[in-house]
Amino acid sequence: MSRRPLLAVDGDSLAHRAYHGLPKSLRTSDGRPSGAIRGFTNFLIRLWETERPRAVVVGWDTLETPTYRHRAFPSYQAGRQFDDAILEQLSRLPELVESMGFAAARSPGYEADDFLATAATAEEARGGRCLVVTSDRDAFQLASDRTTILQPVRGVFELARVGPADVHARYGVEPHQVPDFIALRGDPSDRIPGARGVGEKTAAAILAQYGSLEAALDDGRFASQADELRLFRRLAALDRKAPLPALDDQTPTWRVASALVADWGLANLAERLAVLG
């Protein structure tokens, strides 16, 4: 078995960072927005060159289809609005990923992080290592002795490596406690309100005392919010059974990707990809 890691990438997360980190004026030769495509592609190339993974899988949200989280809690991620320019580029990026010879995971009802969780779990089960690339701290629940989170901390090109000890240093909880922690503390980015009057330190202290949210509820804590907090934990827990494509060892097909982006009117990016192949 290859000793090289599996690279599992949150495509939406990195595309959004690229879109907001580069000038909105970047265009293809026919005038279409291209900043997210350029930034995402350059970042994926850099990841391949620096990490030398055995394979790459990029997970994507399906924005037009609600997940079980949205159905269970209508306020989940409510109010999020995206520019048409980023939506157009997001619709094209999975094809670009596949043209590189990598796997793209996208299925109605799942979020990008669900694919990362499933990929990391499967890779650990086969005795391998996984690198999970995302700016979403929900993924900290995946950190283990075999799975490391690569978190962009400045633009998309500087990464922090987050393992179990780093999760504990940041939040005072173990990775498996992260969904309980989010349920108690809340998550403004996903519109999860959390337990009333509970912040990070209190949430960590409760989990240090009880070990889990369920144990705290069994002891009578948050009686008036018990069902709500169980729901919040379910929202925060990543689905480790999302449908994945085959993740056999891969050889990049840079020239195929070069031809695709050349057709899209991205000559400079096409030239960079062609040199790699």
Long-range contacts (C-beta under 8 A, 24 or more apart in sequence): 1-126, 1-127, 1-128, 2-54, 2-128, 2-249, 3-129, 4-52, 4-53, 4-54, 5-51, 5-53, 5-54, 5-123, 5-128, 5-129, 5-130, 5-131, 6-53, 6-54, 6-55, 6-56, 6-57, 6-119, 6-120, 6-123, 6-128, 6-129, 6-130, 6-131, 6-247, 7-47, 7-48, 7-51, 7-53, 7-55, 7-56, 7-57, 7-130, 7-131, 7-133, 8-56, 8-57, 8-59, 8-115, 8-116, 8-119, 8-120, 8-123, 8-130, 8-131, 8-132, 8-133, 9-44, 9-47, 9-56, 9-57, 9-58, 9-59, 9-116, 9-133, 9-134, 10-58, 10-59, 10-112, 10-113, 10-116, 10-132, 10-133, 10-134, 10-135, 10-136, 10-139, 11-40, 11-58, 11-59, 11-60, 11-90, 11-93, 11-94, 11-97, 11-104, 11-112, 12-60, 12-61, 12-90, 12-112, 13-112, 13-134, 13-135, 13-136, 13-152, 14-39, 14-40, 14-43, 14-44, 14-133, 14-134, 14-135, 14-152, 14-156, 15-39, 15-40, 15-86, 15-89, 15-90, 15-93, 16-86, 17-135, 17-152, 17-155, 17-156, 18-43, 18-156, 19-83, 19-85, 19-86, 19-89, 21-155, 21-156, 24-85, 28-264, 28-265, 28-266, 29-265, 29-266, 29-267, 30-265, 32-88, 32-264, 32-265, 33-85, 33-86, 33-88, 33-89, 34-89, 34-264, 34-265, 34-266, 35-85, 35-89, 36-85, 36-86, 36-89, 36-90, 36-93, 37-89, 37-92, 37-93, 37-96, 37-261, 37-264, 37-266, 37-269, 38-266, 38-269, 39-156, 40-93, 40-156, 41-96, 41-257, 41-261, 41-269, 41-273, 42-269, 42-272, 43-156, 43-157, 44-97, 44-100, 44-102, 45-272, 45-273, 45-276, 46-157, 47-133, 47-150, 48-252, 51-131, 53-131, 54-128, 54-249, 54-250, 55-102, 55-103, 55-247, 55-248, 55-249, 55-250, 56-97, 56-100, 56-102, 56-103, 56-250, 57-102, 57-103, 57-104, 57-105, 57-115, 57-119, 57-244, 57-245, 57-247, 58-93, 58-94, 58-97, 58-102, 58-103, 58-104, 58-105, 59-105, 59-106, 59-111, 59-112, 59-113, 59-114, 59-115, 59-116, 59-119, 59-242, 60-90, 60-93, 60-94, 60-104, 60-105, 60-106, 60-112, 60-115, 61-106, 61-111, 61-112, 62-106, 62-107, 62-108, 62-109, 62-110, 63-87, 63-90, 65-108, 65-109, 66-109, 67-109, 67-110, 67-111, 68-109, 69-111, 69-234, 69-235, 72-231, 72-234, 72-235, 73-192, 73-231, 73-232, 73-235, 75-191, 76-190, 76-191, 76-192, 76-235, 77-190, 77-191, 78-191, 79-191, 92-264, 95-260, 96-257, 96-260, 96-261, 99-253, 99-256, 99-257, 99-259, 99-260, 100-252, 100-253, 100-254, 100-256, 100-257, 101-250, 101-251, 101-252, 101-253, 101-254, 101-256, 101-257, 102-250, 102-252, 103-244, 103-245, 103-246, 103-247, 103-250, 104-245, 105-242, 105-243, 105-244, 105-245, 107-242, 107-243, 110-239, 110-242, 110-243, 113-138, 113-139, 113-238, 114-238, 114-239, 114-240, 114-242, 115-242, 115-244, 116-142, 116-238, 117-141, 117-142, 117-238, 117-239, 117-240, 117-242, 118-239, 118-240, 118-241, 118-242, 118-244, 119-244, 119-247, 120-147, 121-240, 122-244, 122-247, 123-147, 123-247, 133-159, 138-178, 138-182, 138-187, 138-190, 138-236, 138-238, 139-238, 140-167, 140-170, 140-171, 140-175, 140-178, 141-175, 141-176, 141-178, 141-179, 141-236, 141-237, 141-238, 142-175, 142-238, 143-167, 143-175, 144-175, 171-200, 171-204, 172-200, 172-201, 172-204, 172-205, 172-207, 172-208, 173-203, 173-204, 173-207, 173-208, 177-207, 177-211, 177-212, 178-236, 179-233, 179-236, 179-237, 180-207, 180-212, 180-213, 180-214, 180-233, 181-207, 182-232, 182-233, 182-236, 183-213, 183-229, 183-230, 183-232, 183-233, 183-235, 183-236, 184-213, 184-229, 186-232, 187-236, 190-235, 190-236, 192-232, 192-235, 192-236, 193-232, 194-232, 195-222, 195-225, 195-229, 196-225, 252-276, 252-277, 253-277
